[in-house]
Amino acid sequence: MTSSELPAWSEPFADPRRDLRRSLRLRGVTRKWAWGDATGAGVRVGIIDSGLENDHPRLRGRVVQNVTVEMTDDGPKVVPDGTADMFGHGTACGGIILSMAPEVELVSIRVLGADLRGKGTAFAAGLEWAIEQGLQVCNLSLSSKSESLYPIFHDLADRAYFQSTVLVSAANNVPAASYPSLFSSVFSVAAHPEPDPWRVYYNPAPPVEFGAWGVDVPIAWKDGGSTVATGNSFAAPHIAGLVALILSKHPGLSPFEVKAVLASVADNPGRRHPWRHRTDAAG
């Protein structure tokens, strides 16, 4: 796959020989220290998306709550939801996270419909609810291009950051501004093409900080199915899974600390990590 065929913002991670100009290496911080023997136990991950298909085999019965954002005359309202995925996209993200952190608990916050579209205000309301619930990690494989919602998403991202909710946000698949993926407080993610869920790159030059596998990824899909897809949407949950493992092993780390740990153990040019992961955590 050529760079022109990749989702937008993925270019820094397309060539493993490329110099990403990073020098961070925290003494004593290795992958074994960061997430060795961790399974994600004790961590709740919110998936703000099209819903989760609770009985999908790849979700392994790990969905503990389903809510949806309804648009009412009084504005968006979060209400209990069923167990369905309106499109398949949310289930795909949940399956990726569980393949890496098999003992996390998933919370579905549905803000997208059957056409994988939704109101930016519904997205913001779902994100606010997730932050208020104290979820440790939120996977945001969606974004808003609304300039009018910029300050709202900026405020929500700051609130999440200071209360230790990690927001993992996929960059837009096209080269256009979208939020909250461009905010420095979130873990912004674009795709790299290497078929390894444990390979992660760090890029200190904005707009995207982390690269994860997002090209030709085998994913869970609607109605108990599966498919193969490409997109920054499927790179983000790989990072969310790693974050969940880190927080499972080191409860209480702030988003700043987790970001520093993940950047420190990244597979950037010239760095290799022979210790990868626990076999039974690979999923």
C-alpha positions as CSV (number, residue, x, y, z in Angstrom):
1,M,0.0,0.0,0.0
2,T,1.4,3.4,-1.0
3,S,1.2,6.5,1.2
4,S,-1.4,8.0,-1.1
5,E,-3.7,5.0,-0.2
6,L,-3.4,5.4,3.5
7,P,-5.9,7.2,5.7
8,A,-4.9,10.8,6.3
9,W,-2.2,11.6,8.9
10,S,-0.8,8.1,8.6
11,E,2.3,9.2,6.6
12,P,4.7,9.5,9.5
13,F,4.2,5.8,10.4
14,A,4.1,4.3,6.9
15,D,7.9,3.9,6.6
16,P,9.6,2.3,9.6
17,R,12.9,3.8,8.5
18,R,11.6,7.3,8.8
19,D,13.1,9.5,11.5
20,L,10.3,10.6,13.9
21,R,12.7,12.8,15.8
22,R,12.0,11.4,19.2
23,S,14.6,11.0,22.0
24,L,12.4,10.1,25.0
25,R,13.5,6.9,26.8
26,L,12.5,6.7,30.5
27,R,15.0,4.8,32.6
28,G,13.6,1.5,33.8
29,V,10.4,1.8,31.7
30,T,10.1,-1.3,29.5
31,R,7.1,-3.1,28.0
32,K,7.4,-5.7,30.6
33,W,7.2,-3.1,33.3
34,A,4.5,-1.2,31.5
35,W,2.0,-4.0,30.9
36,G,3.7,-7.4,31.6
37,D,1.1,-10.0,32.8
38,A,-1.7,-7.4,32.7
39,T,-5.0,-8.4,31.2
40,G,-7.0,-5.1,31.6
41,A,-8.8,-6.3,34.7
42,G,-10.2,-3.5,36.8
43,V,-10.4,-1.1,33.8
44,R,-13.6,0.2,32.2
45,V,-13.4,1.3,28.6
46,G,-16.1,3.5,27.1
47,I,-16.7,3.1,23.4
48,I,-18.5,6.1,21.9
49,D,-19.7,4.8,18.6
50,S,-22.5,3.0,16.8
51,G,-23.2,0.7,19.8
52,L,-21.9,-2.8,20.8
53,E,-23.4,-6.1,19.8
54,N,-23.2,-7.6,23.3
55,D,-23.5,-11.2,22.2
56,H,-20.9,-11.1,19.5
57,P,-18.4,-13.9,20.0
58,R,-15.4,-11.4,20.0
59,L,-16.9,-9.3,22.7
60,R,-16.7,-12.3,25.1
61,G,-19.5,-11.1,27.4
62,R,-17.4,-8.2,28.5
63,V,-20.0,-5.5,27.9
64,V,-21.3,-4.2,31.2
65,Q,-23.5,-1.3,30.2
66,N,-25.2,0.1,27.1
67,V,-26.6,3.7,26.8
68,T,-27.6,5.8,23.8
69,V,-27.9,9.6,23.3
70,E,-31.3,10.6,22.2
71,M,-32.0,14.0,20.7
72,T,-35.1,15.6,22.4
73,D,-36.7,19.0,22.4
74,D,-34.7,19.8,25.5
75,G,-31.4,18.7,23.9
76,P,-29.5,15.5,24.0
77,K,-30.3,13.0,26.7
78,V,-28.5,9.8,27.7
79,V,-30.8,6.9,28.2
80,P,-30.4,3.1,28.6
81,D,-29.9,1.3,25.3
82,G,-30.4,-2.2,24.0
83,T,-27.6,-4.6,23.0
84,A,-27.4,-3.9,19.3
85,D,-24.8,-2.2,17.1
86,M,-26.5,0.0,14.5
87,F,-23.7,-0.5,12.0
88,G,-20.8,-2.7,13.2
89,H,-18.2,-0.1,13.7
90,G,-18.4,0.0,17.5
91,T,-18.3,-3.8,17.8
92,A,-15.2,-3.7,15.6
93,C,-13.5,-1.3,18.0
94,G,-14.6,-3.3,21.0
95,G,-13.2,-6.6,19.6
96,I,-9.8,-5.0,18.9
97,I,-9.6,-3.7,22.5
98,L,-10.5,-7.1,23.9
99,S,-8.0,-8.9,21.7
100,M,-5.3,-7.0,23.6
101,A,-6.9,-6.5,27.0
102,P,-9.3,-9.4,27.4
103,E,-10.5,-8.6,31.0
104,V,-11.5,-5.0,30.5
105,E,-15.2,-4.1,31.0
106,L,-16.8,-2.3,28.0
107,V,-19.3,0.4,28.2
108,S,-21.2,1.3,25.0
109,I,-22.2,4.9,24.5
110,R,-24.2,4.9,21.2
111,V,-24.2,8.3,19.4
112,L,-24.1,7.1,15.7
113,G,-27.0,5.6,13.7
114,A,-27.4,3.0,11.0
115,D,-25.6,5.2,8.5
116,L,-22.7,5.7,10.8
117,R,-23.7,9.4,11.2
118,G,-24.8,11.4,14.2
119,K,-25.1,14.9,15.6
120,G,-22.0,16.5,17.0
121,T,-24.0,17.6,20.0
122,A,-24.9,13.9,20.7
123,F,-21.2,13.0,20.5
124,A,-20.4,15.7,23.0
125,A,-23.2,14.6,25.3
126,G,-22.0,11.0,25.2
127,L,-18.5,12.1,25.9
128,E,-19.6,14.2,28.8
129,W,-21.6,11.3,30.3
130,A,-18.5,9.0,29.9
131,I,-16.3,11.5,31.8
132,E,-18.9,11.9,34.5
133,Q,-19.0,8.1,35.0
134,G,-15.3,8.1,35.7
135,L,-14.4,5.7,32.9
136,Q,-10.6,5.2,32.8
137,V,-10.4,5.0,29.0
138,C,-12.6,6.2,26.2
139,N,-12.2,5.1,22.6
140,L,-13.2,7.8,20.1
141,S,-13.1,6.3,16.6
142,L,-15.2,9.3,15.4
143,S,-14.8,13.1,15.3
144,S,-16.6,16.3,14.7
145,K,-15.7,18.9,12.1
146,S,-17.9,21.5,13.7
147,E,-16.0,24.7,14.5
148,S,-18.9,25.8,16.7
149,L,-18.4,22.7,18.9
150,Y,-14.6,23.3,19.1
151,P,-14.8,25.0,22.6
152,I,-17.2,22.4,23.9
153,F,-14.9,19.5,22.9
154,H,-11.9,21.4,24.1
155,D,-13.5,21.8,27.5
156,L,-14.5,18.1,27.7
157,A,-11.0,17.0,26.7
158,D,-9.5,19.1,29.5
159,R,-12.0,17.8,32.0
160,A,-11.1,14.2,31.0
161,Y,-7.4,15.0,31.3
162,F,-7.6,16.5,34.7
163,Q,-9.8,13.7,36.2
164,S,-7.6,11.0,34.7
165,T,-9.9,9.7,31.9
166,V,-7.7,8.8,28.9
167,L,-9.3,9.8,25.6
168,V,-7.9,7.8,22.6
169,S,-9.0,9.6,19.5
170,A,-8.7,8.5,15.9
171,A,-7.6,11.2,13.4
172,N,-9.9,11.9,10.5
173,N,-9.4,9.6,7.5
174,V,-9.2,12.7,5.3
175,P,-6.8,15.6,5.7
176,A,-9.2,18.0,7.5
177,A,-9.4,19.4,11.0
178,S,-11.6,17.4,13.4
179,Y,-12.1,17.4,17.1
180,P,-11.1,16.3,19.7
181,S,-8.4,14.4,17.8
182,L,-6.3,17.6,17.3
183,F,-6.1,18.5,21.0
184,S,-2.9,17.9,22.8
185,S,-4.6,16.4,25.8
186,V,-5.9,13.4,23.9
187,F,-4.0,10.3,22.6
188,S,-4.3,11.1,18.8
189,V,-3.9,8.0,16.6
190,A,-3.4,7.3,12.9
191,A,-2.8,4.1,11.1
192,H,0.4,2.3,10.2
193,P,0.4,-0.6,7.8
194,E,2.4,-3.3,9.7
195,P,0.2,-6.2,10.7
196,D,1.2,-6.3,14.3
197,P,-1.2,-5.2,17.0
198,W,1.6,-4.6,19.4
199,R,3.7,-2.3,17.2
200,V,3.2,1.4,18.1
201,Y,5.0,4.5,16.9
202,Y,5.4,7.8,18.6
203,N,5.5,11.1,16.6
204,P,6.2,14.3,18.6
205,A,5.3,16.5,15.6
206,P,1.6,17.3,15.5
207,P,-1.1,16.7,14.6
208,V,-1.0,12.9,15.4
209,E,1.2,11.5,18.2
210,F,0.7,7.7,17.9
211,G,0.7,5.2,15.1
212,A,-0.9,1.7,15.4
213,W,-2.0,-1.0,13.0
214,G,-4.9,0.3,11.0
215,V,-4.5,-1.2,7.5
216,D,-6.2,-4.4,6.5
217,V,-7.2,-5.2,10.0
218,P,-9.4,-8.3,10.7
219,I,-12.3,-7.0,12.7
220,A,-15.6,-8.1,14.3
221,W,-18.7,-6.8,12.5
222,K,-22.5,-6.7,12.8
223,D,-24.7,-9.8,13.3
224,G,-21.9,-11.9,14.7
225,G,-19.8,-11.4,11.5
226,S,-16.3,-10.3,10.7
227,T,-14.5,-8.5,7.9
228,V,-11.2,-6.7,7.0
229,A,-11.0,-3.0,7.0
230,T,-8.6,0.0,6.9
231,G,-8.9,3.3,8.8
232,N,-7.6,5.3,11.6
233,S,-10.8,4.1,13.4
234,F,-9.2,0.7,13.8
235,A,-5.8,2.0,14.8
236,A,-7.2,3.9,17.8
237,P,-8.6,0.8,19.7
238,H,-5.1,-0.8,19.5
239,I,-3.8,2.2,21.5
240,A,-6.9,2.0,23.8
241,G,-6.1,-1.6,24.5
242,L,-2.5,-0.8,25.4
243,V,-3.6,2.0,27.6
244,A,-6.0,-0.3,29.4
245,L,-3.2,-2.8,30.0
246,I,-1.0,0.0,31.5
247,L,-3.7,1.2,33.8
248,S,-4.6,-2.3,34.8
249,K,-1.0,-2.9,36.0
250,H,-0.5,0.7,37.3
251,P,-3.8,2.0,38.6
252,G,-3.9,5.7,39.2
253,L,-1.5,6.9,36.5
254,S,-2.5,10.2,35.0
255,P,-3.0,10.6,31.2
256,F,0.2,12.5,31.1
257,E,2.1,9.6,32.8
258,V,0.4,7.0,30.6
259,K,1.3,9.0,27.4
260,A,4.9,9.3,28.6
261,V,5.1,5.5,29.2
262,L,3.6,4.6,25.9
263,A,5.9,7.1,24.1
264,S,8.9,5.7,25.9
265,V,8.4,2.1,24.8
266,A,7.3,2.9,21.2
267,D,8.8,0.9,18.3
268,N,10.4,3.8,16.6
269,P,13.3,3.5,14.1
270,G,16.3,1.9,15.7
271,R,14.4,0.5,18.7
272,R,13.2,-3.0,19.0
273,H,11.4,-4.7,21.9
274,P,12.0,-8.5,21.9
275,W,9.6,-8.8,24.9
276,R,6.3,-8.2,23.3
277,H,3.3,-9.3,25.4
278,R,1.9,-12.1,27.4
279,T,0.7,-14.8,25.0
280,D,-2.8,-15.3,26.6
281,A,-3.4,-11.5,26.4
282,A,-3.0,-11.4,22.7
283,G,-6.6,-12.7,22.1
